Amino acid sequence: MASASIEIPTDVLESARLSPDQLKLELALSLYAQRRLSIGKARELAGLSLWEFRQVLGVRRIEAHYDLTALAEDLATVDALRDTQQ
């Protein structure tokens, strides 16, 4: 996987009282909340599992992006799984 680097002055991190990993989490949460990143990409940026990232979203009270299209896709998956088990 290709990656990009940005330079964050140490005094900025110190002023924000954040480690580089904490800053990545904050960036991931912000971009997810703005709907600029999917949950998969946001959790990848944060370096967390999907479960861990969802927990942080809940603690921060950031709504999950789940719309009628996603619901329809999930229901279709459930139907398909049900058909294979019969």
N, C-alpha and C positions, 0 to 999 in steps of 0.2 A: 504494500500500500504506500502510495506517495504521501508525503507530508509537507507542510509549510511551517515556517518558524516566524515568530514575531518577537521583538525585543521589548521586554517590559522592564523599565528601570527598577532596580532593587528598592529604591526609596519609595516608589509608587506602591509596590507590594507591601512594604513595611507600613506605609501610611494607611493602606486599606486593611492591614493586619490579615493578609491572605498569603497562603503558600501558592506556588504555581498550580498544584492540583486543585486547590480550592477555587482559584481563579478560573480554571477550566470548567469546573462545575457551575460556577456563577454564569459564565458565558453560555454554557449549554442550556441552563435553565432559562436564561433571558431569550435566547434564540428560539427555544421551543415555545415559550409563552407568546412570542411574537409570530408564531407559526412560520418561522423561517427555516426550522429544522424539524424533521420527523422525529418521533420518539426514538427510533432506532439510531439515527445519526446523532441525536442529542446525547443519548446514553453512551454512545461510542466516544464522543468528544469528552464526556465526563469521566470516562474510564470505569463505568459502573455496569453491573448486570441490569437487564431490563427490570427485574424485581426491585433492585436497590434504587434505580432511578425513579420508578413509580412510587416508592416509599417517600423519597425526597419531594416529589411533586405533591404528594398528599400532605406532608408536613408543611410545605410552603403554600398549600392551598392553591396550587396552579392546576386549572382544569385540564383534564385529558382531552385531546382532540378526537372526538368520536362523534361522527355524524351519521345521518341516515344511510349514506352510501356504505360506510364501514359496517353498520348494522346489517344491511342487506347481504354484504359479502360474508359476514360471520354466519348468518342464518343459512345461506347457501352451502357453506362448509359443513355446518351441522347436518343439513339434509343429506349431503353427499356421504358423510361418514355414517349416517344412519342407514343409508341404502346399501353400503358395503357390508354392514353387519347383519343384514337380514338375509 
